[in-house]
Amino acid sequence: MARLFNGSNEYLELDSTPVTAAPLTIVARFYQDDVSTWANRCIAGVFDLSSPSNWFVLKTKIDGAGNYIRADTRSSSGWQEVASTAQFSGNTWHHAAAVFASSTSRTVYLDGGNSATNTTSVTPSGIDRISIARLGDSSPGNYMSGRVAEVAMYNAALSADEIASLARGFSPLLIRTQNLVGYWPLIRD
């Protein structure tokens, strides 16, 4: 079971966040049901609710290049994202993770591996909202179409081994518990 989102107006949101800057890690399980349309779909992230340009996001991106997981960082002075080295399949459960180690390091993982890193400097500010299943900035959009479960946030950069353990099914409650600042199982609608 997981929380089902309709892709147009369903999401979960809280106008406060226990993590406002790097380092931070966002992890989740997802099952995207619409991969036929070019789209960005937010899995989870933290945002500046009064600005359209400050965030740390874990998302899917479907375009002519394929279906990839992305770690996306944006500030008023720039934007950078990095894509997984493998594609995800629609209508299939996957594990995704975005590790924002610093303003110059963001790494994305698909199913515990298939990672890639981007090192261009971007420093979001004013982060004050957690959103699941949509970009929760001042111009909300990019709603998730499908299911999301086991969303967790850490105020640390998890290691590749820790991400792999989560992808194998370990609960976020068992991984680096001293840095776990948010956990939303979403096991029921």
C-alpha positions in Angstrom: 0.0 0.0 0.0 1.0 3.6 -0.6 -0.5 7.0 -1.0 -2.0 7.5 -4.5 -1.7 10.9 -6.1 -3.7 11.9 -9.2 -1.2 14.0 -11.0 -3.2 17.2 -11.0 -4.2 18.5 -7.5 -3.3 16.0 -4.7 -0.3 16.4 -2.5 0.9 16.5 1.1 2.5 19.7 2.5 3.8 21.3 5.8 4.7 24.9 6.0 7.8 24.2 8.2 10.8 22.0 7.8 13.4 20.5 10.1 16.1 20.9 7.4 16.7 24.1 5.5 20.1 23.7 3.9 22.7 21.1 2.8 23.6 18.6 3.9 20.3 16.8 3.5 19.0 13.6 2.0 15.6 12.8 0.6 14.5 9.2 -0.1 11.3 7.6 -1.2 9.7 4.7 -3.0 7.6 5.6 -6.0 5.4 4.0 -8.7 4.7 6.4 -11.5 1.7 5.5 -13.6 2.0 8.0 -16.4 5.2 7.8 -18.4 3.7 8.6 -21.8 3.7 12.4 -21.4 6.8 14.6 -21.2 6.7 15.9 -17.6 8.6 16.7 -14.4 6.9 15.0 -11.4 7.9 15.9 -7.9 8.4 13.0 -5.5 9.4 15.1 -2.5 11.3 18.2 -1.6 11.9 21.3 0.6 11.0 24.8 -0.7 10.8 28.5 -0.1 7.0 28.9 -0.2 7.3 32.6 -1.0 9.6 32.2 -4.0 9.5 30.3 -7.3 13.3 29.8 -7.2 14.6 28.1 -4.0 14.5 24.4 -3.4 16.0 20.9 -3.0 13.9 18.3 -4.9 13.8 14.6 -5.7 11.8 14.2 -8.9 11.1 12.2 -12.0 11.7 13.7 -15.4 10.3 12.2 -18.6 11.4 13.7 -21.9 12.8 12.6 -25.2 16.0 11.3 -23.5 14.0 8.9 -21.3 12.6 8.4 -17.8 15.1 9.4 -15.2 15.3 10.3 -11.5 16.7 13.7 -10.8 18.2 15.6 -7.8 17.4 19.3 -8.5 18.7 22.3 -6.6 17.6 25.8 -7.4 18.3 29.3 -6.1 17.6 32.8 -7.3 21.1 32.8 -8.9 21.0 29.4 -10.6 19.7 25.9 -11.1 21.4 22.5 -11.4 20.1 19.0 -11.6 21.6 15.6 -12.1 20.0 12.5 -13.6 20.3 8.8 -12.7 22.5 6.8 -15.1 19.6 4.3 -15.6 16.0 4.8 -16.5 13.0 3.8 -14.4 10.0 1.9 -15.8 6.4 3.1 -15.5 3.9 1.1 -13.4 6.8 -0.5 -11.4 7.9 0.2 -7.9 11.3 1.9 -7.6 13.5 3.5 -4.9 14.9 7.0 -5.4 17.3 9.1 -3.4 18.8 12.6 -3.6 21.8 13.4 -1.5 22.6 17.1 -1.2 26.0 16.9 0.5 26.9 20.6 0.1 26.2 23.6 -2.2 28.6 22.0 -4.6 27.5 18.4 -4.5 24.2 16.7 -5.4 23.9 13.0 -6.1 20.9 11.0 -7.3 20.3 7.3 -7.0 17.8 4.9 -8.6 17.2 1.6 -6.9 20.2 1.9 -4.7 22.7 2.5 -7.5 22.8 4.1 -11.0 24.1 7.2 -9.3 25.4 10.4 -10.8 26.8 13.6 -9.2 26.8 17.3 -10.2 29.2 19.7 -8.5 28.1 23.1 -9.8 27.6 25.6 -6.9 23.9 26.4 -6.1 22.8 27.6 -2.6 19.0 27.8 -2.0 17.8 30.0 0.8 14.6 30.7 2.6 13.6 27.0 2.8 10.4 26.7 4.9 8.1 24.1 3.4 8.1 20.3 2.9 6.1 19.0 -0.1 5.3 15.5 -1.2 3.9 14.9 -4.7 4.3 18.5 -6.0 6.8 21.4 -6.3 5.7 23.4 -3.3 7.2 26.8 -4.1 5.1 30.0 -4.7 4.0 28.6 -8.1 3.1 25.0 -7.2 3.1 22.4 -10.0 4.7 19.2 -11.3 2.2 17.0 -9.4 3.0 13.3 -9.0 0.9 10.8 -10.9 1.1 7.5 -9.1 2.0 6.2 -5.7 4.6 7.4 -3.2 5.7 5.7 0.1 8.5 5.6 2.6 9.4 9.2 2.2 12.3 10.2 4.6 14.5 13.2 5.1 17.8 13.3 6.9 19.9 16.3 7.9 23.0 14.6 6.7 24.4 13.2 3.4 23.8 9.5 3.5 26.5 7.2 2.1 26.1 5.1 -1.0 25.9 2.0 1.2 23.1 3.5 3.3 21.2 4.4 0.2 21.6 0.8 -1.1 20.3 -0.5 2.3 17.2 1.6 2.0 16.7 0.5 -1.6 16.9 -3.2 -0.5 14.0 -2.5 1.9 15.5 -1.4 5.2 13.2 1.0 7.0 14.5 4.6 7.3 13.9 4.1 11.1 17.0 1.8 11.0 19.4 4.0 9.0 21.3 6.8 10.6 18.5 7.4 13.1 20.3 10.4 14.8 20.0 12.3 11.5 16.4 11.2 10.5 14.4 14.4 10.8 11.2 13.3 8.9 9.6 10.0 8.0 6.2 9.6 6.2 5.4 5.9 5.6 2.2 6.7 3.6 1.2 3.1 3.8 -2.5 3.9 3.6 -4.4 6.3 1.3 
